[in-house]
Amino acid sequence: MNKLNAVDWIALILVIIGAINWGLVGFFQYDLVKAIFGDMTTMSRIVYDLVGLAGLYLIYLVMVLGRKEM
C-alpha cells in the first residue's frame, strides 16, 4: 500500500477545508474564508487558489493511485 507524502496530506487538508467552507455556504450562507480574510482580498484569493490547486492535485493523485492498483 502506498503511503501519502507531505504534499498529499497538505492537498487533502486543503480540500477538506474547501469542502467544509462550501458546506457552510450551502447550508448557512456563511463563507468562513470571507469572514476570516475579507471579501476577495489577496489573502482570501490565495486560500481559494490553493484549495482549487489542491483539488486538481488530488484528481491527479487518485488517477496515479488507481493505475498502481491495477
Secondary structure, 3 states (H helix, E strand, C coil): CCCCCHHHHHHHHHHHHHHHHHHHHHHHCCCHHHHHHCCCCHHHHHHHHHHHHHHHHHHHHHHHHHHHHC
